[in-house]
Amino acid sequence: MAFPTPQAMAYDRAATIFSPEGDLYQVRYAFEAVKKGWTSLGIKSFKGVVLAAEKRRLSSLLDVSDIEKIYKVDDHVGVAFAGMGSDGRILIDYVRLVAVRHRLVYGEQATVEYLAKAVADVKQAYTQHGGVRPFGVALIFGGVNSDGAVKLYRTDPGGQYFSYKAVAIGMGDSFVNSFLEKTYREDLSIDAMIKLAIEALFKSRVAAGDEKKEQLSQSFHELVEIGYVDREERMFRKLAQEEIKSIIKSLEPELLA
């Protein structure tokens, strides 16, 4: 990452001042915070949407079982994040309230885009007011609207949001996005998307040289989190650790190849 020169430091100190090149440096730094986060991804097809995220043991004493990277927003929507966990937690609490208020006022579930836009609007506001900093977190929203439309959105620190068929964020995003571009199909089943997500996260860690695949395969069920929404049921559900362990066992030939 290229840091600003001393002459540009005046533009660096405030989130509200543009540089002569049209950059908000603080927003750029927030994107760098996302790139340092643990990898999360989303995949959608005609059958539904899957969210997956990795967890890492920063210390041998860290209990990763209590760390959450995927959350339920409403019955039909889940969210995953990468970046600063504290920022993610605050935004997820906020969007849950948005979902509840929408249901109480209008008597129906909010669309996935409505919830993603609500978070993006807050992020954008924090790029144009003094005394605050941008949120150093990106969120992936996945769900199924009441009309059966399957949706997947990513929100960026600058307040933009885009719709995707598949997308990854975090430290392994380059490898995972490249992997998904080669393997993604629009007719994937929920089970196939779950297996694809596990394979992408596993191979990303191996490619980074952090762990050997033989050792990683033995404990990876503890280091990955998965949630999905089936188009027919329209209910968000997270997989139990034993379910993930069973799927990884069936995938061993591909993971260890």
Secondary structure, 3 states (H helix, E strand, C coil): CCCCCHHHHHHHCCCCCCCCCCCCHHHHHHHHHHHCCCCEEEEEECCEEEEEEECCCCCCCCCHHHCCCEEEEECCEEEEEEECHHHHHHHHHHHHHHHHHHHHHHCCCCCHHHHHHHHHHHHHHCCCCCCCCCCCEEEEEEEECCCCCEEEEEECCCCCEEECCEEEECCCHHHHHHHHHHHCCCCCCHHHHHHHHHHHHHHHHHHCCCCCHHHHHHHHHHCEEEEEEECCCCCEEECCHHHHHHHHHHHHHHHCC
